[in-house]
Amino acid sequence: MPDFATSTSPHRAELVVHCYRLLGSVHEAEDLVQETMLRAWRAWDRYDSARASVRTWLYRIATNACLTALEGRARRPLPTGLGGPGDDPMTPLVPAFDVPWLQPFPDDPAALAAARSGIRLAFVAAMQALPPRQRAVLVLRDVLDFSAAEVADLLDTTTASVNSALQRARAGVEGISGDELPESGEEVIDRYVRAFEAADVDALVALLTDDVVMEMPPVPLWFSGRADYGRFLTRVFDMRGPRWQLVRTTANAQPAFAAYCWDGAAFRLHTLQVFSIDRGLVAHNAVFQDPAVFEAFGLAPVLG
């Protein structure tokens, strides 16, 4: 039998994505994969290749480790999952640090290539409203294409129970598919970057869908529609000034950028913004201002 590292290392990247889908946290996903590998190493002499592939065996360990970690834990929402939109873009921006906010997934080519699908921010956010076991069944069946019998074995339950949980989970995510790949939107994001760096609100609003959404964790506030989006951007440029530099990246396989604003001495990190594109226009902008997110993405606090 091949050694442990040779057998398990090729699966590490996709396991991080799997744990992230269930947990909604990059740091917790990395910790749980470490725990998974430790458990697997301790049990390696008992692994039976006749019962399951190494990949399936690791998914069993990782999934159950995540379910244990999720016991009694609050879900990780985005502001859109907590209530209706705001109606005043001048509302004070008061962070809610007591909420365990959903985090975006950083630009990791190996992990995203392994993920293939089921990584969109909207899909991961929708899953956070599901009970943990329903999340696990939905990912294992609809994203990873395990059979109902395989999932039943992974979760120590019956095929009927898996099928029932899958039906409820699909209803719970309201038709948001894990198979749908994000629209890259290179052209509209290029134009958005140029307009943002010019602090041109009219040009930015022209790149939005009519029902565009902007949300800003850890602030439990979000806005819907081009008018409020534009009014909020006007407020941002009034508060922070018109000088910005944006650094392109990706998150959850979606276009993103780190926004740096001029503070009179340097361009300092302000936000990470993650975009969803619909038919060539910006449909959703999730604006993160969490130091833990900045750390996960390796963002420099000041541009050199």
Secondary structure, DSSP 8 states (H G I E B T S, - for coil): ---HHHHHGGGHHHHHHHHHHHHS-HHHHHHHHHHHHHHHHHTGGG--TTT--HHHHHHHHHHHHHHHHHTT------GGGTS---S-TTS-----TTS---------HHHHHHH-SS--HHHHHHHTTS-HHHHHHHIIIIIS---HHHHHHHTTS-HHHHHHHHHHHHHHTTT--SS------HHHHHHHHHHHHTT-HHHHHTTEEEEEEEEETTEEEEEESHHHHHHHHHHHHHHH-S-EEEEEEEETTEEEEEEEEE-SSSEEEEEEEEEEEETTEEEEEEEE--HHHHHHTT--SB--
